[in-house]
Amino acid sequence: MLLRRIAGIAALTLASAACAAAAPDQLDAIVKAAMAGSQVPAVGAVILRDGAIAAQTVQGRRRNDQPQRAGADDVWLIGSTGKVMTVAMIARLAERGVLAWDAPLATMLPELAAGMLPEYRQLTLLQLLSHRSGLPRDLLDLKGAEHFFGDTRPTGQQRLAYIAAALKDKPEVAPGTAFAYSNTGFLIAAAIAEKATGESYEALMRKEVFEPLAMRRVGFGNTGEGQNRGHQHGKPMLRMVKFDDGAPAMFAPAGFLHMSLADWARFNLDQLAGGQGKGKLLTPASYKLMQTAQPGSPAGLDWGVQASVAGRAGPALVHQGSDGNWLAIAVLFPEQGSGALVVANAAEEMGADKVLNGIFGKLFPILSPASKRP
């Protein structure tokens, strides 16, 4: 089921570049070369360095059945690379004491306590957002949940109904003991924030993350008419009615957001600054929590944390996301103050993984020096 692809990977493995370091002004050529001969309609790429966008390019078409070119201000669905934005919103509330990282789930959502499996009642936000909750990646009965695609209730009510069912599913691993990637944990965290504040997840994200960072071309769920569209089976996906098609709008906290490349960059530039003690959005302690791997886990909240990536010196913060119609990859090197964001309006089934990996292979030499590790 393609919804399962909305989960990003905690460990990114790309081929080490066997080429001369590419200059930022070569980004157009790098992306064009990687796309040549592929089925990927469009790619957007951004290089981040020294607190700013060092280079940006958009190549290709919004839809492969129409002639319109993708534009610099178009929006892209960034999949699970948006999970870290949900974490940032929760962190802002925790900093003000509205939420507590270590409060038990049963007290944060008491209306669901009686119906959830006993082993979930002591789960904390820290565990939910670091994939150590034990919850399966998604609701096990996704077929029975396809009514959410046509659900007209507020998204918060939809999420409560979804997670009430998910909290009855048997854990994938013992809760709190090991890493097991879970989209559901992020839906639960959003529900907790909504209950504590009386505001919707969408309103909280705008107030706590998007507005402070001047992120203006941002939305929830799929892109609309006149914009880039995701592709599957060689054609644009214009209508979703089942989980094989993608995800319903209420899945936004798990990474179902769309935004311009510039806005995606604004958030990640703040993460880079936070890694150097200069972030605007959060306290130093919150950035450190997000960007440090949890005990016995390859992930922080919710960044994958690697000592190196593709032979380049780390630490590296990595994330990949896809709903089966898009593919997005973010790689940051906080100590270097550099990173890259690359997104395609198609996914692995149409070869987007090869295209994006090819782009990163050319970019890594300008993002971080070679690792000294064997």
KOLGU-249467 format. One record per atom (N, C-alpha, C, O, CB): x, y, z. Coordinates in steps of 0.001 Angstrom, whole numbers, plus 500000, padded with zeros to 6 digits. Each point is the difference from the previous one (the first is absolute). Glycine has a CB too. Example, Ala and Ser with C-alpha at 12.3 -4.5 7.8 and 13.67 -1.06 7.14 Angstrom:
// residues 2
513190494310507800 499110501190500000 500900501200500000 501036499981500665 497072498846500581 501542502223498034 500820501190500060 499230501090500730 500509501108500169 500675498264497686 
END
This chain:
// residues 374
500843498809500000 499157501191500000 500877501239500000 500907500126500823 497263498642500395 501563502137497869 500897501112499793 500046500967501162 500986500722500151 498583499032497466 499397500286503210 500055500875501156 501214499700500850 500561500903500621 496965499266499354 502880498602500062 501142499624500825 501276500676499530 500974500068500750 497931497750499713 501109502682498311 501179500695499516 500098501423500549 501041500641499857 498855497966498084 499032501900502690 500083501348500548 501062500065501095 500521501072500308 497051499307499148 502741498471501124 501056499949501006 501353500216499363 500318499401498973 498305499051502405 502176502408499234 501361500209499534 500932498954500558 499618499224500876 499935503203498942 501656497547499689 500978499056500500 500862500668501043 500291501191499900 499704497586497922 500411500477503167 500836500547501059 501465499998499596 500783500818500482 497563498394501210 502023499871497424 501396499926499553 500041500115498489 499429499166499298 501206499397502681 500028502450497519 500060500239498568 501290499423499450 501083500323500487 497522501760499746 501289497072498765 501165499366499399 500052500360498531 499158499561499217 500756498546502440 501062502685497969 500188500394498612 501416499656499571 500905499884500826 497397501967499408 501872497991498471 501328499688499499 500930501185500221 499611501152499813 499404497289498476 502204501265502108 500987501063500166 500363500579498645 500166499268499024 500732499629503050 499223502413497873 500258500667498724 501408499709499506 500974500133500740 497413501666499888 501705497804498117 501310499770499381 500196501041498910 500271499675498844 499650497828501662 499931503781499899 500079501071499032 500575501233500670 500086500081501225 497959498983497496 502346501889500455 500490501259500543 498861500738500677 498840499852499616 502930500281498605 498562500662502788 498981500748500711 499280500948499058 500633500709499218 500701499113502887 497331500189497971 499205500860499143 499837501363500655 499810500086501213 498980497917497841 501281503042500172 499767501340500506 498506500273500038 499257499430499202 502963501345499898 497315500088501811 498570500296500072 499405500465498673 498845499694499706 501507500887502664 500418500154496822 499451500503498737 499846498903498950 499511500253498899 501529501947501606 499376496589499834 499817498867499098 498748499195500320 499771498949499402 502689500955500334 496721500582501209 498853499227500459 499025499704498871 499487498885499915 500777502147502328 499463499950496878 499099499755498880 500464498800499171 499208499115499676 500230503334500267 501835497530499725 500531498931499154 499968498663500719 499725498972499381 501733502687499465 498820498339502454 499981498760500770 498611499381499994 499852498797499782 501996502075501662 497137499947498794 498630499491500048 499552499541498614 499384498941499874 500105502596502054 500806499231497044 499622499597498649 500634498669499621 499343499144499407 500424503260499967 501514497417500966 500692498757499660 499397498813500738 499855498919499428 502237502381500158 497551498899501694 499425498909500781 498623499603499477 499625498829500058 501658501964501935 497965500180497499 498654499725499502 500003499403498595 499010499391499594 500169502475501818 501892498292497850 500034499573498601 499639498520499847 500601499136500638 501143502604498921 497281497986499600 499590498627499750 499102499396501048 499608498840499874 502470500929498944 497578500988502227 499146499470501063 498534500318499721 499687500755499078 502197499500502568 497231499175499142 498575500285499904 499568501102500968 498810500304500089 500825497331499210 501297502961501418 499661501008501007 499650501310499299 500831500539499270 500695498360502435 497258501630498499 499604501220499296 500746501250500449 500393500814499165 497400498156500563 502412501196501593 500634501231500475 500784499747501273 499682499104500783 498486502239498182 502863499465501224 500837499946501206 500279501424500459 500253500889499188 500808496913500087 498888502402502042 500440501250500598 501148499707500940 499969499013500735 497725501989499067 503323499853500181 501180499768500843 500507501318500564 499957501037499338 500656496938499296 499872501962502611 500519501176500692 501282499607500717 500059498956500650 497611502019499636 503351499856499598 501226499851500794 499990501072501077 499776501175499709 501525497862498317 498942500563503216 500027500908501138 501430500161500492 500722499013500139 496936500313500505 502755501897499617 501348500235500517 500063501374500657 499475500983499476 501518497530498733 499668501534502961 500262501270500682 498723500808500234 499981501216499805 502283498803499154 496678499300501456 498780500688500386 499132500488498869 499110500821500225 502098499816501736 499019498887496827 499226500483498861 499902498920498927 500690498982500060 500041503376500431 498402497880498530 499934499133498823 501164500358499089 500069501118499489 497396498671500673 503444499275499632 501163500235499142 499667499766498533 500592500625499120 500899498708502765 497567499773497851 499581499722498625 498644499323500033 499665499287500946 502734500504498276 496827500444499731 498670499395499899 499670499780498539 500339500822499149 498912500286502991 500087497781497568 499558499757498632 498705499213500008 499722499235500923 502651500804498267 496849500162499774 498804499202499731 500062499604498537 500153500852499126 498454500333502671 501275497521497937 500073499482498637 498810499081499733 499596499230500871 502929500934499163 496919499921498758 498948499073499613 498613500603499996 499825501217500058 501577497017500847 497600500869499023 498608500402499833 499168499688501239 500257499036500722 499975500587496826 498762501222502676 499088499784501119 499255498676499874 499813499277500978 499938503191499241 499830497235498558 499309498740499691 500565499453498703 500309500754499078 497574499999502109 502249497933498748 500599499443498789 499027499911498838 500379499578498908 501147499151502542 497207501666498773 499021500008498913 499666501413499546 499085500193499199 499981497682501687 501670503120499620 499768501398499635 501344500704499813 501010499543500537 496790500477500732 502231501075497985 501288500629499672 500546500972501046 501162500396499909 498160499354497763 499871500645503321 500457501033500930 501247499563500764 500066498898500545 497575501888499675 503340500106499801 501231499730500725 499789500254501492 499237500887500383 502129499728497582 499300498620502855 500002500272501440 500743501310500236 501001500283499341 498916497230501229 499586503283500376 500578501315500237 500681500126501340 499826499160500883 498443501752497665 502504500137501598 500774500213501228 499119500160501224 500420499675501111 501340501383497520 497004499446501179 499107500220501136 498979498890500180 499141500091500877 501168502327498781 499768496538499531 499064498886500147 500186499313501348 501048500113500636 498950499561496875 498953499609502909 500092499249501243 500176498520499699 499591499506498949 498987502205502224 502041497594499779 500340498585499877 499564499291501275 500109500555501094 501858499955497370 497545498275501395 499675499213501186 501295499370500524 500689499291499267 496937500238499886 502702500734502124 501319499611500512 499967498751500882 501007499664500624 499620502727499277 498233496917500160 499942498730500716 500496500084501423 499819501014500674 500473497881497176 500329500045502604 500407499905501401 501132500920500387 500344500084501179 498915497613498741 501340503005499110 500967501013500396 499306501127500770 500664500820500634 500761498614497361 497250500605501950 499230500971500778 499741499577501426 499510500799500798 499454499882497111 501356498069502437 499803499560501387 500775500871500985 499514500276501097 500136497392498074 501553502766500447 500793500822500910 499307501332500274 500244500622501034 501849498288498112 497049501531499941 499241501233500234 498937499779501068 499765500869500840 500645499844496786 498949498122502338 499067499659501075 500720499959501338 499475500484501003 499124498207497380 502597500735501640 500793499958501228 500284501415500504 499891500273501196 501147497552498064 499325503070499823 500311501375500402 498796500666500649 500157500733500976 501510499421497167 497139499608501337 498792500562500606 499808499459501406 499711500762500922 499246499468496813 501201498456502442 499867499394501328 501058500557500940 499713500269501166 499344497635497809 502156502271500531 501085500525500828 499690501410500495 500298500334501147 501324498254497575 497789502231500430 499632501356500417 498990499957501154 500101500779500948 500323500056496704 498618498264502262 499015499870501077 500646499463501269 499661500424501105 498544499197497194 502726499444501540 500692499447501168 500863501058500680 500097500027501227 499905497717497685 500621503122500302 500825501059500576 499186500936500893 500522500543500974 500964499320497026 497240500323501669 499137500891500786 499247499262501093 499220500610500731 500544500829497270 500456497258502123 499338499223501038 498584499587499658 499292499474500860 502110501708500738 498164499042497168 498665499572499573 499955498479499886 498980499377500296 500682502801498466 501448497233500809 500149498550499903 501242499582500778 500883500811500276 497970499148497457 501194498758502615 501163499439500690 500491498793499217 499209499135499624 499955501678502633 502136499127497499 500572498908499223 499758498639500652 499892498991499303 501836502594499859 498186498380502177 499950498707500701 498645499676500611 499909499047500775 502477501254499693 496567500437499224 498672499682500530 499463498734499345 500245499786498812 499315502658501617 499717496707500301 499469498761499415 498808500265499090 499192500894500253 501596497870501759 499118500448496932 498940500161499008 498615499936500630 499109500752499604 502401498248498694 498299500131502658 498681499833500606 499507501269500679 498792500223500083 501732497380500238 500385503229500163 499593501265500608 499889501113498967 499256500957500213 501842498331501907 499621500610496767 499927501025498968 498752499847499128 499441500995499536 503052499108500469 497068498650499770 498773499730499254 499125499058500821 499808498844499623 501381501485498151 498280500159503346 499261499109500914 498771499372499368 499591498911500403 501221502479501457 498582499282497145 498802499445499380 500290498731499214 499086499230499705 499993503063500173 502198497479499778 500371498789499266 500636498946500893 500260498885499549 500052502515498435 499940498933503266 500767499116500883 499363498633500176 500689498983499931 500116503027501240 497909497954499052 499338498721500274 500026499075498798 500022498780500160 498518502377501472 501459499406497156 499938499179498804 501342499581499451 500064499097499165 497864502037500344 503161499502500939 501314499654499454 500585498781500702 499632499709501138 500742502696498284 500531496881499916 500665498879500646 500787500511501212 500587501081499937 499561497667497852 499873500500503299 500677500467501214 501454500400499783 500490500925500649 497996497609500613 502216500774497823 501421500299499805 500244501362499358 501137500470499978 499253497098499816 498567503073499684 500168501327499412 499728501137500990 500315501154499709 499044497852498109 500070500692503326 499517501065500887 501111500850500592 499756501145500381 498330497410500139 503122500917499567 501109500760500575 500900500644498943 501040500566500336 498888497889501602 499683501464496798 500807500613498952 500118501503500211 499075500643500495 500208497561497920 501869502348501203 500241501434500135 500163500649498627 500191499314498997 500893500295503240 498839501704497732 500255500719498756 501405499707499480 500209499879498793 498203501921501934 502529498089500174 501368499708499596 500070498679499241 500701499900498994 500151501380502987 498434497720498489 500004498701499333 499192500038498696 500398499400499001 499848499487503241 498624501816497774 499170500082498806 500732500672498849 499838499600498848 498150500477502607 502816500940498842 500641500789498959 501412499542499659 500651500581499131 497973501302501624 501849497077499927 501298499412499649 499838498563499504 500977499257499901 500133502214501806 497648498144497982 499711498671499450 500388498884500965 500475498942499585 499867501984498128 499451499320503558 500257498958501004 498728499673500769 500055499551501145 502325501219499061 496474499458499156 498714499720500643 499605498538499888 499165499520500766 500148502805498741 501284496964499540 499593498627499732 498810499889499075 499682498907499532 501196500519502667 498454501689497526 498824499973499128 500380499567498585 501066500372499510 497878501444501872 500203497405497956 500241499686498590 500105501279499179 499535501060500420 499239496763499845 501835502069498572 500206501179499165 498683500712499714 499935501225500093 502061497674498884 496956500359500678 498683500556499709 498947499096500622 500311498907500474 500516502145497367 497933499405502156 498885499167500425 500041498688499219 500142500009498777 498457502037501795 501280496840500121 500121498717499314 498868499756499015 500208499377498959 500966499749503034 497631501357498324 498864499830499096 499823501265499158 499018500723500166 499859497697501474 502065501846497461 499897501195499166 498824499918499030 499390501021499681 503078499270500517 497215498522499340 498867499857499091 498720500491500664 499163500645499368 501961497400499523 498739501643502385 498806500424500731 499999501461500367 499017500507500541 500838497229500325 501248502959498844 500113501419500345 499940500904498776 500275501195500103 501075498150501870 498296500107496879 500011500810498787 498894501042499960 500005500884499144 500988497189499699 498059501824502082 498949501017500057 500557501376500356 499336501013499782 499043497209500875 502849501821499896 500592501294500338 500261500862498760 500104501221500118 500935497708501883 499067500469496829 500228500783498786 498799500876499661 500151501046499368 501363497155499799 497302501379501250 498800500794499741 499404500610501243 498908500565499951 500662497988498138 501128501344503027 499486500493501282 499962501526500000 500990500650499665 499918497307501508 497961502606499199 499850501459500011 500099500594501399 499878501214500159 498700498576497828 501640499381503027 500158500526501349 501307500781500116 500892499824499170 497762498256501745 501479502779500099 501296500647500222 501100498954500120 499777498910500527 499084503018500620 502326498411498362 501081499020499975 500359499501501401 500411498849500150 500456502251497787 498988499736503082 500287499558501364 499095498865500427 500455499056500645 500312503231499895 497953497790499109 499071498917500326 500358498737499235 499902498895500534 498297502781499919 502210498486498313 500406498837499218 501211499318500627 500043498774500108 499059502316497823 501887499714502484 501198499410500611 499661499248501275 500543498923500247 500829502910498778 497730498725501794 499610499302501231 499375498644499686 500282499013500680 499357503200500449 499518497736497848 499381498729499627 501047499010499506 499951498817500335 497933502392499082 503057499277499791 501061499131499468 500875499456501114 500268498799500043 499720502507497832 500461499561503031 500926499534501028 499298499158501063 500631499149500628 500761502879498965 497309498198500614 499264499142500926 500052498555499518 500124499076500804 498358502842499819 501421497889498058 500104498653499438 501443499509500039 500249498839500322 497779501627498196 502924500408501157 501408499595499956 500518499581501365 500851499115500089 499484502434498004 499175499063502962 500465499667501356 499464498663500496 500305499577501115 499825502852499357 499071496911498697 499558498635500290 500847498966499261 499885498801500258 497796502065500107 503169499596498715 500860499088499244 501160499512500865 500542500757500806 498835500421497060 500996497572501966 501107499423500754 501302500718499668 500252500294498832 498573497486501208 502014502509500961 501273500687499729 500896499201499064 499995498769499997 499850502300502242 500922499668496968 500985499368499123 501209499552500794 500559498933499745 498660502472498346 501187499408502873 501045499659500970 499500500465501361 499034500759500077 502864499442498193 498741499357502793 499578500416501338 500115501509500119 501079500544499763 499653497248501212 498191502909499385 500027501460500086 501142500519500862 500234499524501111 497315500462498575 503161501010499769 501076500645500734 501328499286499960 500955500456500629 497320500417500797 501822498006497845 501234499202500056 500864500094498759 501209499787500083 497586498694501390 500618501836497368 500768499932498764 499376500895498947 498850500422500123 501861497239500421 500070502625498409 499552500825498887 499081499195499092 500349498897499578 501770502452500537 496709499198499583 499085499416499018 499228501157499373 499166500622500659 500629497155500628 500476502506497462 499451501201499368 498472499982500041 499378498998499646 502642501136498857 497381500972501929 498554500060500139 499462501360499599 500354501015500601 499780497305501224 499011501706497165 499251501211499665 498967500311501071 499723501164500290 500626498375497276 499080499408503021 498933500178500985 500455500824501189 499220500784500541 499822497047498746 502209502005501130 500491500763501141 499869501493499790 499758500738500955 501809497422499530 498589502305498271 499906501428499705 498558500473499963 499718501147500347 502401498689498368 496966499300500871 498585500350500058 499550500131501456 499204500877500338 500394497934497469 500924500305503051 499665500074501425 500554501277500613 499313500668500773 500679496826499364 501241502849499525 500601501224500537 499185501224499596 499810500915500802 502458498008499115 497254501096498849 499167501117499552 498708500070500797 499562501085500382 501419498718497329 498404499039502543 498765499975500785 500245500503501422 499157500690500573 500014497385498040 501976501578501949 500350500468501341 500122501523500018 499504500658500915 501691497169499541 499467502725498533 500162501455499918 498649500685499827 499756501046500601 502531498644498410 496840499734500179 498679500588499791 499188500010501295 499320500981500299 500735498243497317 500015499693503146 499245499941501250 500541500998501022 499228500646500709 500271496939498847 501827502541500520 500617500878500999 499750501477499707 499922500813500921 501823497451499438 498130502085498362 499881501412499624 498602500420499591 499674501187500041 502657498691499255 496830499157500306 498691500335499454 500070500533498583 499007500522499493 500249499949502801 501892499413497054 500181500460498631 500301498813499092 500477498960500456 500351503275500371 498888497934497884 500265498927499050 501493499877499731 500760500952500180 496990499413498779 502654498456500611 501395499796499602 500409501012498941 501090500569500056 498712496990500477 499313502659498505 500322500902498910 500230501429500513 500939500672499572 497712497880498872 500491501905502470 500174501342500570 501278500070500830 500710501005499964 496796499309500072 502785498631500706 501218499976500819 501250500052499139 500958500700500331 497821497997501406 501216500571497168 501179500018499126 500224501385499409 501139500458499906 498485497128499559 499315503073500141 500159501339499437 500520500974501061 500877500818499723 497265498710498638 501312500377502847 500369500944501057 501375499721500573 500754500933500277 496851499310500255 502734498489499652 501224499643500714 501207499786499096 501137500114500458 497422498867501244 501217500712497030 501126499675499111 500022500879498755 500993500680499740 498922496976501092 499010502338498405 500034500667498702 500115501517500119 500830500607499324 497817497524499771 500542502483501746 500052501463500117 501313500499500594 500560500964499478 496975499026500776 502986499398500820 501286500485500520 501151499911499004 500938500795500062 498274498521502160 500722499718496856 501066499828499012 499647500615498646 500709499790499016 499949498120502162 498244502851498773 499566500657498760 499792499002498869 500319500283498846 500910501764501860 498231496774499634 499667498983499012 498563500263499537 499052499744500743 502548498534500311 498238502231497722 498699500490499556 499321499118498962 498771499959499942 502062502290500543 499927497056498708 499400499128498987 500027498562500501 500738499150499501 499984502410498635 498441498206502875 499963498710500685 498548499559500116 499115500824500230 503012499699501063 497625498182498550 498648499480500144 500005498568500490 501054499385500160 498199502140498037 499558497955502038 499823498675500582 499345499075498980 499032500382499343 500776500617502969 500718497788497557 499471499059499028 500566500244498619 501061500607499853 496870499228501488 501363499696497652 500500500033498635 500043501406499410 499320500911500474 499789496804499250 501690502438499252 500026501240499239 498727500113499166 499322499002499755 503208500952500176 497148501267499633 498756500222499281 500191500284498530 501090499833499453 497981501003502634 499859499593497283 500029500324498573 501003501123499730 500191500893500825 497398498389498951 503044500652499055 500957501015499624 501327499887500723 500797500938500001 497300500508499519 502140497402501098 501238499769500740 500622498683499551 499404499240499238 499712502065502740 502096498445498511 500589498673499828 499033498941500497 499308500214500996 503007500738499251 497628497927499085 499190498869500454 500889498769500093 500894499803499177 497011501172499772 501841498202502059 500725498757500129 499590499018498917 498914500103499429 501271500278503024 500702498657497269 499754499038498933 500160498566500499 500804499713500887 499980501977497443 498437497437501079 500058498574500309 499543499240498758 499095500440499292 500474499960503203 501065498456497249 499638499184498825 500077500821498706 499220499783499072 499280498814502391 502451502350498487 500237500748498789 499022501122499711 500008500553498900 500968497413500275 498184502382501784 499028501076499764 499773500798501277 500267499502501094 498621499126497114 500616502614501668 499759500810501202 498868499424500831 498996499517499477 501816502507499311 499382498042502539 498967499535500930 499142501200500398 500433500866500761 501059497246500108 497291501920498604 499125501157500196 498900499746501018 499418500951500522 501065499703497149 499222498104502621 498914499681500932 500401498782500811 500379498968499445 497875501996498990 501662499160502867 500383498907500897 498774499502500746 499285500776500634 503037500178499617 497448497754499666 498830499415500664 500368498795500857 499155499478500727 499440501321497384 502653498757501809 500437498851500785 501464500168500343 500688500826499400 497611497680499495 502190500716502071 501357500177500482 501056499619498969 501138500458500100 498006499117502172 500517499609496751 500945499739498919 500250501247499168 501005500092499296 498234497537500646 499844503334500140 500137501244499239 500896501018500695 500591500854499339 497151498737499725 502366500329502256 500749500992500765 499515500053501431 499903498967500662 500465502355497264 499323499877502564 499571500166501379 498869501017500078 499915500890499155 502392498527501652 496816500465500201 498958501010500192 500573501247500667 501081499951500588 497191498233499588 501012502923499733 500499501279500499 500283499982501495 500891500713500462 497837500393497735 500537498096502567 500208499995501454 501345499417500394 500369500030501174 497183499773499111 503192499661498737 501316499420500271 501108501053500063 501173499649500128 498055498273498747 500422503345501040 500995501067499944 501066499924501090 501168500218499680 497080501173499316 501437498317502271 501056499974501020 501085498960499754 501111500133500513 497196500657501068 501385498185497646 500987498965499691 500853500371498798 500798499188499533 497657499115501416 501385502921498544 500837500454498916 499277500245498703 500625499962498941 501153498829502130 496913501462498967 499224500210498783 499771501496499808 498870500483500067 500004497256500186 502233502994499504 499993501443499815 500544500341498622 500808499256499444 499471501102503032 499277500768496973 500615500492498768 500446501433500208 499416500734500797 499158497733497796 502473501931500680 500558501341500155 500957500315498865 500413499116499249 499346500704503233 500583501450497408 500988500418499006 501388499550500435 500230499708501174 498349502277498187 502338497962499687 501384499668500341 500580501021500970 500750499639500908 499534499267496856 499375502366502052 500528501037500884 499529499805501430 500767500209500940 499294501364497135 498671498024502103 499491499789501355 500576498734500626 500302499976501193 497598501214498165 502251497776499853 500666498786500500 501404500363500461 500466499527501036 498181498994497405 502019502319500783 501352500433500355 500004500826501283 500896499839500827 499714500143496748 498406500899502606 499969500835501202 499998499152501266 500717500305500954 498059501455497761 500426497182501299 499971499148501188 501340499322500212 500510499968501120 497045499662498551 503021499826499261 501243499250500144 501202500903500273 500955499575500650 498094498704497831 500915502951501034 501044500950500372 499948500293501495 501035500166500645 498874500842497056 498876499053502845 499885500204501446 500516498792500769 500591500151501069 497438501339498548 501754497313499848 500548498813500645 501526500018499971 500644499645500987 497302499070498364 502634501695499524 501456500124499931 500507501031501001 500991499764500690 498941499588496889 499393501786502502 500397501030500953 499860499496501431 500844500281500852 498459501490497516 499624497483501889 499806499447501340 501092499047500399 500374499936501171 497217500319498515 502933498993499348 501103499089500275 501282500717500359 500923499397500548 498033499006497915 501106502896501226 501177500814500326 499701501018501103 500762500941500221 500037498766497424 498060500079503048 499647500889501107 499446501338499580 500020500943500791 501714497944500474 497760501232497485 499535501290499498 498570499929499457 499584500891499259 502784499681500199 496881498398500892 498652499838499473 499037501049500515 500163500526501100 500281497066498722 498550502706499371 499002501005500336 498767499394500647 499400500613500883 501434500755497236 498783497443501458 498693499457500352 499956499396501395 499006500157500708 500638499411496897 501435499733502808 499989499182501207 501139500371500937 500899500760499640 498046497396499061 501002501293502504 501112500151500926 501124499059499592 499751499020499297 498676501642502567 502813499612498561 501102499080499692 499709498569500448 500370499049499312 501200502868500898 497769497926500939 499700498656500498 499069499255499051 500153498794499805 500152502026502538 498731499884497065 499062499345499083 500683499573498713 499753498900499506 498399502456501461 502715499508498476 500743499583498802 500853498770500307 500050499060499207 499992503326499966 500613497625501959 500855498865500360 499175498728500127 500428498937499550 501144502614501638 497250498548499421 499135498836500140 499587499467498640 500025498790499774 499154502090502413 500442500004496908 499579499574498671 501133499337499228 499770499042499262 498567502805500728 502873498651500172 501116499622499135 500957498988500622 501066499734499445 498740502496499553 499823497206502146 500843499004500676 499280498661500019 498835499929500392 502238501861501040 499598497159498153 499383498675499984 499623499574501412 500767500183500946 500556499209497007 497498500044502172 499544499468501275 500765498709500328 500520499348499095 497185501683500543 502368498597501640 500746498791500375 499529498767499223 498806499706499936 501527501273502341 500618498319497146 499679498777499274 499206500220498729 499347499078499511 500695499789502642 500002502350497299 499188500333498836 500833500761498987 500941500697500380 496993499364501043 501739499821497281 500709500785498987 499394501382499796 500450500746499130 500165497128499760 498374502478501894 499269501236499752 499879500863501238 499970499515501131 498784499312497101 501179502467501517 499641500959501032 498510500253499906 499214499054499948 503082502015500005 497298500209500024 498598500383499863 499877500920498787 500165501201500212 499426498579502304 500157499842496318 499830498636499524 501118499701499011 499925499057499212 497554501038501123 503575500745499731 501122499836499074 500681498637500142 500207499514501112 500129502953498969 500009496922498781 500976498930500040 501358500644500247 500325501015499383 498305497495499046 502161500915502463 501289500583500380 501099499017499629 500022498869500486 498924502455501413 501974499114497231 501061499119499524 501366500633500219 500158501215499879 498277497824498420 502550500129502023 501363500479500192 500604500472498686 500862500879499989 499402497555501939 499290500989496971 500438500403498674 498944499530499015 499141499185500336 503328500701500299 497603500634498148 499081499553498959 500732500053498667 500580501023499638 497391499801501661 501996498066497977 500638499886498686 501460500430500029 500492500613499053 497294499789499900 502909499273502142 501410500313500107 500318501423500390 501169500385500019 499160497902498330 498653502510501965 500230501384500408 499881500110501513 499205499296500622 499914501552497168 501670500032502793 500070500128501448 498700500544500579 499423500960499487 503036499396500324 497100499019501251 498820500455500713 500372500823501213 501110500528500074 497667497475499126 500314502114501751 498698499338499996 499089500531498898 500049501172499625 500188498468502825 498935499455497051 499049500353498958 498587499744500508 499731498989500648 501957500466497546 497423501468501504 498578499833500283 499328499652498688 500142500728499017 499900500912502942 499224497251498013 499434499523498736 498533499656500165 499555499596501075 502682499527498247 497027501042499605 498611499541499966 499556499839498558 500397500767499122 499115500377503070 499669497860497582 499405499748498690 498510499819500199 499575499465501024 502549499465498080 497078501504499939 498560499831500126 499326499821498663 500429500562498993 499646500790503054 498858497856497948 499240499773498782 498632499439500347 499852499232500950 502269500378497757 496886500783500514 498679499377500104 499749499081498814 498877499538499796 500272502453501475 501887497744497950 499862499181498802 499826500829498747 500067499467498893 498945498769502507 500761503084498756 499815500899498868 501086501073499920 500160500651498967 497396498932501199 503176500594500908 501072500988500116 501169499339500738 499825498993500685 498513502967499331 502839498614499834 501142499555500786 500819501225500387 500392500796499147 499656496944499677 500203502396502474 500774501137500514 501109499477500894 499793499057500764 498190502466499122 503188499082500025 501134499640500851 500640501283500520 500271500928499237 500133496917499464 499832502192502610 500713501109500635 501238499448500687 499924499003500718 497924502305499614 503294499340499451 501255499627500667 500656501290500498 500269500907499213 500042497003499312 499944502167502772 500641501169500602 501287499590500704 500086498924500592 497672502184499696 503239499766499637 501256499831500719 500160501208500940 500615500996499620 500451497668498440 498386501255503161 499990501181500879 501377500583500293 500148501221500053 497823497844500946 503032500093499190 501323500531500306 500612500739498814 500833500890500176 499473497250501445 499279501488497178 500498500672498801 499119501187499616 500393500827499177 500568496998500045 497847502258501374 499058501047499617 499488499833498586 499680500981499328 501474500532502230 498766497231497985 499623499740498614 498955498900499923 499783499258500957 502491501462498292 497085499190499597 499022498948499790 499387500103498620 500296500924499243 499234499032503198 499616499090497238 499292500013498719 498618499398500183 499799499086500800 502377500741497932 496879500705500510 498624499520499977 499649499712498551 500159500863499137 499200500466502948 500166497469497643 499670499628498625 498667499272500010 499769499139500849 502683500701498503 496665500499499708 498669499409499954 499588499774498555 500336500788499117 499051500334503048 499880497789497602 499485499663498672 498495499790500084 499489499560501029 502716499382498320 497081501372499565 498555499757499987 499671498619499439 499073499831499208 500544502628500534 501162496575500689 499782498574499748 500808499266501063 500797500611500712 498824499693496743 500174498397502649 500702499244501044 500794498851499391 500276499983498801 497932500625502850 502155498429499199 500905498931499571 499457499222498806 500764499584499129 500037500242503214 497908499982497615 499395499203498940 500299500579498612 500011499271499008 498180500059502595 502052501989498332 500341500650498739 501469500421499953 500400500806499161 497240499985500668 503156498651501085 501437500217499962 500507501240500704 501147500394499791 498770498420498129 499259501816502912 500426501226500673 501147499761500961 500828500889500199 496865499965499582 502375497969500818 501092499724500932 501351500043499283 500967500541500534 497479498046500856 501623500850497415 501259500032499241 500370501431499620 501170500380500052 498351497318499060 499472503095500503 500263501387499617 500509500800501193 501014500690499898 497209499163498335 501086500058502885 500391500793501171 501330499531500573 500818500821500414 496770499574500089 502636498310499525 501283499495500488 501145500451499087 501101500289500467 497723497720500543 500902502046497686 501016500481499087 500348501458500248 501163500392499900 498032497969498433 499807502436501988 500238501411500308 500835500128501263 500979500745500026 496853499885498872 501788498649502149 500751500094501250 501437499519499827 500917500549500610 496955499124500657 502325499312497911 501357499529499768 500917501083499467 501193500014500302 497872497753499277 500381503142499629 500779501119499471 500149501135501013 500986500737499977 498217498656497742 499809500743503172 499998501134500928 500825499769501258 500549500948500561 497223499605498573 502320498204501313 500648499742501293 501406500587500122 500347500509501066 498315497428499047 502159502011498834 501350500559500162 500041501486500331 500984500469500571 499753497816497855 498204502480501227 500015501417500347 499299500282501321 500010501133500480 500045499392497100 499331498442503015 499266500196501248 500827499680501226 499843500638501041 498092498840497736 502948499536501112 500792499586501162 501287499332499524 500000499351498954 497901500351502438 503197500444499354 501259499342499615 499882498489500144 499088499489500650 502202502545500064 499647497267498670 500017498550500095 500157499546501449 500742500600500778 500225499281496915 498334499069502644 500089499470501358 501368499380500235 500595499418499093 496929500167500927 502965500544501201 501259499372500363 499807498577500490 500961499269500242 499931502968500324 497837497383499577 499726498626500426 500345499022498892 499850500326498823 498333500492502694 502282497977498839 500322499028498951 498763499560499250 500092499184499083 501842500045502260 
END
